[in-house]
Amino acid sequence: MTEWAGRLRRRLTPGSLRGGLALAALAVTAVWVVLLTAAFNLILADRLATQADDTLRTRTAAVAALVTVDNAGAVSLRAPADGAGIDRGIWVYAGNRAVLRPSGDRELEQAADRLARTGGFARAGDDLLTRLYAQPVTIDGKRVATVVAAIDLDASLDARRVTLIGSAVVALILLTLVYSTSRAVVARTLRPVEQMARQAADWSANDLEHRFGDQRRPAELDRLAVILDELLARQSAVVRSDRQLTAELSHELRTPLAAMSAELDLLRSRPRGPAELEAGHASLAAGIARLSGLIETLLTEARGRSRAVPGRCALGPALHGLVEAAGPGVALVVRPEPESGLTAGVDADVLDRILSPLLDNARRYARSGVTLSAARTGTAVTITVRDDGPGVSADIADRLFDPGFSAGPEAGHWGAGLGLPLARRLAHGAGGDVTLDSTAGPGATFLVTLPPG
């Protein structure tokens, strides 16, 4: 039984989202079609029954108008004024005596006899397909007779049967059209989703820096675009982190390997005494130990990175951490608060090394305070560092990021001119940039653009 139920469930489970949505639309439509069809047929049956009762009342009233009573109290029927005969299926009773009794089914006659005594409506016949109605006839306030009329319900039943079959056929055609139309509409609706999925797959393989961004699309797909952009950003961050790890391995291992290679060359160049051999062996052992330590350290760091997505940091906590670490002096504030979940595609320590020179300069020249802010701008994240100082003069703006350039002690700067170039180089290495916004108004405003995390 369980196996059979599992097979049935697998057969009924749609193999695609398009099929599932089409089946859902079909199920909802089928429920409404069944309810409306049932309601329509019930209303039709009630209407046909009402028409049958109205016909019976009309026929009995017409015959009742023909009933007469003579001076002796005998009940008789006048001939209709139009010369037509009285319809078949009419009984007229004076008390228990039948004044008019059509020949026909014995069972129907007995039902008419009973109804003449009780009045009202009744059904008779083998299949109860004949409806009867008894109407009393009063003259001068005295009941003198009873008229009973019968009507065959076969025509009404045939009409209901034909209507029910027609409703079923129309419902089947409607459901077929609904299913095929809904599949086509769902396929058309999901086409942008399939296109976005293909683009994301292509970008993840060939262009990790590409993003969906703020392109025009249906509102329902905006959230999907944001999620796909975040996934691409995280994959890009992982790739950058792997490249950085590779560079670190290359840099860190090159020095001890070069030293060990040089020591081996010296050992082979000429015969050595015991003391020189011992010193050479000690140098090689130290190099090997250093290599082992470096490899262990780098592998430990790599394992630590695998526990979380590398090359990402939440900007809100990172900026507030810089504010808390700032020493006494000019106020440093984060305003407005970055949106929840906003991340940059760099490690927190790299972000600190990028922003620290900018914050040092801003606090050096600011009069009362420095403002930090962060926001998503298109396919990047922009961090703004703004101070209310004298700003950057136009004659030195183009040289700010030249290595070794310094405004000099006369401008209140005693540095070596390496902070801003270093910040820009680190930002470039992360796929971003550091620029001066000369249109931002009073004070100096630096923009740090980074890939989203």
C-alpha positions in Angstrom: 0.0 0.0 0.0 2.8 2.4 0.9 4.7 1.6 -2.3 1.5 2.2 -4.4 0.9 5.5 -2.6 4.5 6.5 -3.4 4.1 5.7 -7.1 0.9 7.7 -7.2 2.5 10.7 -5.5 5.4 10.6 -7.9 3.0 10.5 -10.9 1.0 13.4 -9.5 4.0 15.5 -8.6 4.8 17.9 -11.5 8.3 17.7 -13.0 8.6 21.4 -13.5 7.5 24.7 -12.0 5.6 25.5 -15.1 3.7 22.2 -14.9 3.1 22.7 -11.2 1.7 26.2 -11.6 -0.5 25.1 -14.5 -1.8 22.2 -12.5 -2.5 24.5 -9.6 -4.5 26.9 -11.9 -6.3 23.8 -13.3 -7.2 22.6 -9.9 -8.6 26.0 -8.8 -10.5 26.4 -12.0 -11.9 22.8 -11.7 -13.2 23.5 -8.2 -15.0 26.7 -9.4 -16.3 25.0 -12.5 -17.7 22.1 -10.5 -19.3 24.5 -8.0 -20.8 26.7 -10.7 -22.0 23.8 -12.7 -23.7 22.2 -9.7 -25.2 25.6 -8.7 -26.5 26.2 -12.3 -28.1 22.7 -12.5 -29.7 23.1 -9.1 -31.1 26.5 -10.1 -32.3 25.0 -13.4 -34.0 22.1 -11.7 -35.7 24.5 -9.2 -36.8 26.7 -12.1 -38.2 23.8 -14.1 -40.1 22.5 -11.0 -41.5 26.0 -10.5 -42.7 26.2 -14.1 -44.3 22.8 -13.8 -46.2 23.9 -10.6 -47.3 27.2 -12.3 -48.6 25.1 -15.3 -50.6 22.9 -12.9 -52.1 25.9 -11.2 -53.0 27.5 -14.5 -54.7 24.3 -15.8 -56.7 23.7 -12.6 -57.8 27.4 -12.4 -59.0 27.2 -16.0 -61.0 24.1 -15.3 -62.3 25.4 -12.0 -63.8 28.3 -13.9 -66.0 25.8 -15.9 -67.5 24.2 -12.8 -71.2 25.0 -12.3 -73.8 24.0 -9.7 -77.6 23.8 -10.5 -80.5 24.5 -8.2 -80.5 20.9 -7.1 -76.8 21.1 -6.1 -75.6 18.9 -8.9 -72.0 19.7 -10.1 -71.4 19.9 -13.8 -68.9 21.4 -16.3 -69.6 23.9 -18.9 -68.0 23.6 -22.3 -65.0 25.9 -22.9 -65.9 29.2 -24.6 -63.4 28.6 -27.4 -65.0 25.3 -28.2 -61.9 23.3 -27.3 -62.1 20.3 -25.1 -60.7 20.0 -21.6 -57.1 18.9 -21.5 -56.2 15.3 -20.7 -54.9 14.7 -17.2 -57.8 16.6 -15.5 -60.0 15.2 -12.8 -63.1 16.9 -11.3 -64.6 15.7 -8.1 -67.8 16.6 -6.3 -67.1 15.2 -2.9 -65.9 11.7 -3.4 -67.7 11.4 -6.8 -65.7 11.9 -9.9 -67.5 14.3 -12.3 -64.7 14.0 -14.8 -62.3 11.1 -14.9 -60.0 10.6 -17.9 -59.1 7.0 -18.9 -55.6 6.0 -18.3 -53.2 4.6 -15.7 -54.9 3.0 -12.8 -52.2 4.0 -10.4 -52.4 7.6 -11.5 -56.2 7.6 -11.0 -55.8 6.3 -7.5 -53.2 9.0 -6.7 -55.7 11.6 -8.1 -58.5 10.2 -5.9 -56.2 10.5 -2.8 -55.1 14.0 -3.6 -58.7 15.2 -4.1 -59.3 14.4 -0.4 -56.0 16.0 0.9 -55.2 18.8 -1.6 -51.8 20.2 -2.5 -49.1 18.6 -4.7 -48.0 15.0 -5.1 -46.1 12.7 -7.4 -47.3 9.5 -8.9 -46.3 6.9 -11.5 -43.8 4.1 -11.5 -40.8 6.4 -11.5 -42.6 9.3 -9.8 -42.3 11.3 -13.1 -45.9 12.7 -12.9 -46.7 15.6 -10.7 -50.3 16.2 -9.5 -52.0 19.3 -8.0 -55.5 19.5 -6.4 -57.3 22.9 -6.3 -60.6 23.2 -4.4 -63.5 25.0 -6.2 -65.7 27.3 -4.0 -68.9 29.1 -5.0 -70.5 31.6 -2.7 -68.0 30.6 0.0 -68.9 26.9 -0.2 -66.6 24.2 -1.5 -68.5 22.4 -4.2 -65.8 20.5 -6.1 -62.1 19.8 -6.5 -60.0 19.9 -9.6 -56.9 17.7 -10.0 -54.4 18.2 -12.8 -51.4 16.1 -13.8 -48.3 16.9 -15.8 -45.6 14.7 -17.1 -42.0 15.6 -16.0 -40.2 13.6 -18.7 -39.6 16.8 -20.8 -38.2 18.6 -17.7 -36.0 15.6 -16.9 -34.7 15.4 -20.4 -33.9 19.1 -20.4 -32.0 18.7 -17.1 -30.1 15.7 -18.5 -29.1 17.5 -21.7 -28.1 20.6 -19.7 -25.9 18.5 -17.3 -24.2 16.7 -20.2 -23.7 20.0 -22.0 -22.3 21.6 -18.8 -19.8 18.7 -18.4 -18.6 19.0 -22.0 -18.2 22.8 -21.7 -16.4 22.3 -18.4 -14.0 19.8 -19.9 -13.3 22.1 -22.9 -12.8 25.0 -20.5 -10.4 23.1 -18.2 -8.4 22.0 -21.3 -8.1 25.6 -22.4 -7.2 26.8 -18.9 -4.4 24.2 -18.6 -2.9 24.9 -22.0 -3.3 28.7 -21.6 -1.8 28.7 -18.1 1.2 26.6 -19.2 1.8 29.1 -22.0 1.4 32.1 -19.7 3.6 30.6 -17.0 6.2 29.8 -19.5 6.2 33.3 -20.8 6.2 34.7 -17.2 9.2 32.5 -16.2 11.2 33.4 -19.4 12.9 36.3 -17.6 13.8 34.0 -14.7 15.4 31.5 -17.1 17.2 34.3 -18.9 18.6 35.6 -15.6 19.7 32.1 -14.6 21.6 31.7 -17.9 23.2 35.1 -17.5 24.2 34.3 -13.9 25.7 31.0 -15.0 27.6 32.6 -17.9 28.9 35.5 -15.7 30.0 33.0 -12.9 32.1 31.2 -15.5 33.5 34.1 -17.5 32.9 37.5 -15.9 32.5 37.5 -12.1 32.4 41.3 -12.0 29.2 41.5 -14.0 26.0 42.3 -12.1 22.3 42.6 -12.8 22.2 45.9 -10.9 19.3 48.3 -11.3 18.2 47.2 -14.8 14.5 47.5 -15.5 12.6 44.3 -14.7 9.3 43.2 -13.2 9.1 44.1 -9.5 8.8 40.4 -8.5 12.3 39.7 -10.0 14.1 42.5 -8.1 14.6 40.3 -5.1 15.9 37.5 -7.3 18.3 39.9 -9.0 19.6 41.1 -5.6 20.2 37.5 -4.5 22.0 36.5 -7.7 24.1 39.7 -7.4 25.0 38.7 -3.9 25.9 35.2 -5.0 28.1 36.5 -7.8 29.7 38.9 -5.4 30.5 36.2 -2.9 31.9 34.0 -5.6 34.0 36.9 -6.8 35.2 37.4 -3.2 36.2 33.8 -3.0 38.1 34.0 -6.2 39.9 37.2 -5.1 40.6 35.5 -1.8 42.1 32.5 -3.5 44.3 34.7 -5.7 45.4 36.7 -2.6 46.2 33.4 -0.8 48.2 32.2 -3.9 50.1 35.5 -4.0 50.8 35.3 -0.3 52.1 31.7 -0.6 54.3 32.8 -3.5 55.7 35.8 -1.7 56.2 34.1 1.7 57.8 30.9 0.3 60.1 32.6 -2.2 62.4 34.2 0.4 63.3 31.0 2.4 63.5 28.9 -0.8 65.9 31.5 -2.3 68.0 31.4 0.9 68.2 27.6 1.0 69.1 27.5 -2.7 71.9 30.0 -2.2 73.2 28.0 0.8 73.2 24.8 -1.3 75.1 26.6 -4.1 77.7 27.8 -1.6 78.1 24.3 -0.1 78.6 22.9 -3.6 80.9 25.6 -4.9 84.0 24.5 -2.9 85.0 22.1 -0.1 84.0 23.2 3.3 85.5 22.6 6.7 83.5 21.0 9.5 82.5 24.3 11.1 81.3 25.7 7.7 79.4 22.5 6.9 77.7 22.6 10.3 76.8 26.3 9.8 75.4 25.5 6.3 73.4 22.6 7.6 72.1 24.7 10.4 71.1 27.4 7.9 69.3 24.8 5.8 67.5 23.3 8.8 66.4 26.9 9.8 65.1 27.4 6.3 63.2 24.1 6.4 61.8 25.0 9.8 60.7 28.4 8.5 59.1 26.8 5.5 57.2 24.3 7.6 56.0 27.1 9.9 54.9 29.2 7.0 53.1 26.3 5.3 51.4 25.4 8.6 50.4 29.0 9.2 49.1 29.6 5.7 47.2 26.3 5.7 45.7 27.1 9.1 44.6 30.5 7.7 43.1 28.8 4.6 41.1 26.4 6.8 39.9 29.3 8.9 38.8 31.1 5.7 36.8 28.0 4.6 34.5 28.4 7.6 33.1 31.6 6.2 32.9 33.4 2.9 36.3 35.0 2.5 36.9 38.5 1.3 33.7 40.0 2.8 32.8 42.2 5.6 29.7 43.9 6.9 30.1 47.6 6.5 28.0 48.7 9.5 30.1 46.9 12.2 33.3 47.7 10.3 32.7 51.5 10.2 31.6 51.5 13.8 34.7 49.6 14.7 36.8 52.4 13.1 34.9 55.0 15.1 35.5 53.2 18.4 39.2 52.7 17.6 39.7 56.4 16.8 41.6 58.3 19.4 40.7 61.6 21.1 40.4 64.6 18.9 38.0 65.5 16.1 34.7 63.7 16.3 34.2 60.8 13.9 30.6 59.7 13.3 28.7 57.2 11.0 25.8 59.0 9.4 23.5 57.9 8.0 23.5 54.3 9.3 24.3 51.8 6.5 21.4 49.6 5.5 21.2 46.3 7.2 23.2 43.5 5.4 25.3 45.9 3.3 28.7 44.2 2.7 31.8 44.9 0.8 33.9 42.4 -1.1 37.1 42.8 1.0 38.3 41.5 4.3 37.8 43.8 7.3 41.5 44.3 7.8 41.9 45.3 4.1 39.0 47.8 4.5 40.7 49.2 7.7 44.0 49.7 5.8 42.1 51.4 2.9 40.2 53.8 5.2 42.8 54.5 7.8 44.9 57.0 5.7 41.7 58.7 4.6 40.4 59.1 8.1 43.8 60.3 9.4 43.9 63.1 6.8 40.2 64.0 7.3 40.7 64.3 11.1 43.9 66.3 10.6 42.2 68.9 8.5 38.6 68.9 9.8 37.4 71.8 11.9 34.7 70.0 14.0 34.0 66.5 12.7 34.3 63.8 10.1 31.4 61.8 8.7 31.5 58.3 7.4 28.7 56.8 5.3 28.2 53.8 3.1 25.5 52.9 0.5 25.0 50.6 -2.5 25.4 52.5 -5.8 24.5 50.4 -8.8 26.8 47.3 -8.9 29.3 48.7 -6.3 29.4 49.8 -2.7 30.5 53.3 -2.0 32.0 54.5 1.3 32.2 58.3 1.7 34.7 60.1 4.0 33.7 63.7 4.4 35.3 66.4 6.6 34.4 70.1 7.2 37.9 71.4 6.7 39.3 73.8 4.1 39.1 71.1 1.3 41.7 70.3 -1.3 42.9 73.0 -3.6 42.6 72.5 -7.3 46.4 72.9 -7.9 47.2 69.7 -5.9 44.0 67.7 -6.4 45.6 65.8 -9.4 48.7 64.9 -7.5 47.1 63.6 -4.2 47.6 60.0 -5.2 51.1 60.2 -6.5 53.5 58.2 -4.3 55.7 60.5 -2.2 53.6 63.6 -2.8 52.9 65.6 0.4 51.2 69.0 0.9 54.1 69.9 3.2 54.3 71.2 6.8 52.9 74.6 5.7 49.6 72.8 4.9 49.7 71.0 8.2 51.0 67.7 6.8 54.2 66.1 7.9 53.7 62.7 6.3 55.7 60.9 3.6 52.9 61.1 1.1 52.3 57.3 1.0 49.0 56.9 2.7 46.6 57.8 -0.1 48.6 55.9 -2.8 48.6 52.9 -0.6 44.8 53.2 0.0 44.2 53.4 -3.8 46.5 50.5 -4.5 44.7 48.3 -2.0 41.3 49.4 -3.4 42.5 48.6 -6.9 43.7 45.2 -5.7 40.2 44.5 -4.4 38.5 45.6 -7.7 37.6 49.1 -6.4 39.1 52.6 -6.4 39.6 55.7 -4.2 38.8 59.1 -5.7 38.4 62.7 -4.6 34.9 64.1 -5.1 35.7 67.8 -5.9 32.0 68.6 -6.4 30.7 67.7 -3.0 30.9 71.2 -1.5 32.8 72.5 1.5 35.5 70.3 3.0 37.1 67.3 1.4 35.1 64.3 0.3 36.8 61.0 -0.7 34.9 58.1 -2.2 35.9 54.5 -1.8 34.2 52.2 -4.3 34.4 48.5 -3.7 32.7 45.4 -5.1 29.7 44.3 -3.0 30.2 41.3 -0.8 
